[in-house]
C-alpha cells in the first residue's frame, strides 16, 4: 500500500499518526494534568492509557484499548456536533466515552479521576458480534475440531 493516504497495518493513515505525534508534543495544561493522573492509574491497576491515540480516522485525547475507554478533554478547540459524531463512531467501535471540560480538570481533578475509576470498574463492554461471515467460519472451524 503506497502513496498518499496509504494506511498502515493498523488502518491508521500516516497523516493521522503524524498529527497525533504533534498533539502529544504540545498538550494543553489540562491534558498534561490528567495524563499525570492516568499514568498513576496505569501503575496502580495495570491499565495502559495512551495519550493522543489514533483510533481509526480520529485521535482520542486518551484511550485505554483493552478496557475500550476513550477520554476526551474539552476546551476551546472542540465543538458539539463534531464531538457527537466522534462519540457515536467510538461507541459503534465498542468504546465507552468520557468527556470532561477543562474547568472540571482544573477545579475537580479528584472528582474526574473518581469518574474514570468508576468507569474502569465497569470493565470493557461485551465483545462485538462477528462480522458478516465470521460466524459461519467459526462454526466450520469448530466442526472440523469435532471431527478430529
N, C-alpha and C positions, 0 to 999 in steps of 0.2 A: 504494500500500500504506500505509494509515494505521492508526492505532490502536495499542493496547498490544501489544508484541511484534512489531511490523512489522519486516521485515528490509530492510536496505539492498540496493543492487545487488550487494554482495559476499556477501550472505547472513548477515551478522552482525547480530544484534539489537541495538538501542540499549543495552540493559542490559548486554550483554557488553562492548560498546565502552566504556561508562562505567566499568565495573568494571576494565577493563584500564588506563584512564587513572588511576584511583585507585591501582592497584598500581604503575604507573610512578612515581607521586609519592612512594611510600613503600617503596622497595626494602629488602630485608634487606642486612646488611653483605656477605654472600656474593654476592648478586646484583649489588651495586654493584661489588665487586671483579672478578667475572667480566665484567661489562659493560665495564669499563675495558680488559680484555684483548681482548675481542671487537671493540671499536672499533679497537684496534690491528690486528687481523686484517683488519677491513674496509678500513683504509687500505693495508695491506701487499699483500693479494692480491685486493682488489676484491669481497669478499663484501658482503652487505648484511644483517647481522643486525639484527633488531628485538627490542626487549625488551617483555615483557608483550604479546605479539602475539595478537590474537583470531584463532583458526583454527576455523571452524565454531562449535560451541557452547562450545568450550574457549578458554582463554587459556594459550598457551605462555610459559614464562619467557623463552625466547629462540627465535627462529625465523629461518631463512635460507630464504626461499621458493624462490629459484632453485635452490638445491642440495638442497632438500627435507630439511632437517635441523632438528630440534627439540631444544633442550637444556633439561632440567629440573633445577632445583636443589632438592634435598630436605632439608627441615629439619623442624621441629616441626609444620608445617601440612599435611603430606602423609600419606596413608595408602595401604597396599599395594594393596588391592582397587580403590580408586578410580583409583590410578595405573596399574594393569594395564589397566583399562577404557579410560582415556585413551590409553595407549600403543597398545593394539590399534586404536583409532579412528585415531590418527595414522598408524600403519603401513598401515591399509586405505586411507588417502588418499594413500599413496605417500611418506610421510615416514620417515626414519630417526630414532630417538630415542636420545639420550644422557642418562643420569641421573647426577648427581653429588651426593654427600652434602655438607652444609655443611662437615664436618671435612676432606673432600678439598680443597675450595677454600681453607679456612683453612691447611691444612698442606702442600699439594702443588699449588699453582696451576700450576706449570710442567708437572707431570705431567698435570693436567687439560687444559691447553692443548695438550699433545702429542697427547692422545687426540682432541681436537677437530680439530687439523690433520691427523692420520692419517685421520680420517673424511672430512674435506673432500677429501683426496687421492683417495678412492674415487670421488667425484663423485656426481651425482644418480642415482637408480635409473632404469631404462628407463621411458619414458612408459607410463602406464596404458593398457590396451586401450580401444578406443572403447566408449562406452555403447551400449546397445541401439539399433539403427537408424543409428548414426553410420557404421558400416562400409558399409552399403548406400548412404548418402548420399554418402560419399566416392567409392565406386565409380561412382555415377551422375555425379558431377562430373568424374571422370577420363574417363569415357566421352564426356561432352559435349566435353571438351577434345580428345579424339582425333578427333571429328567436324569440328572447326573447321579 
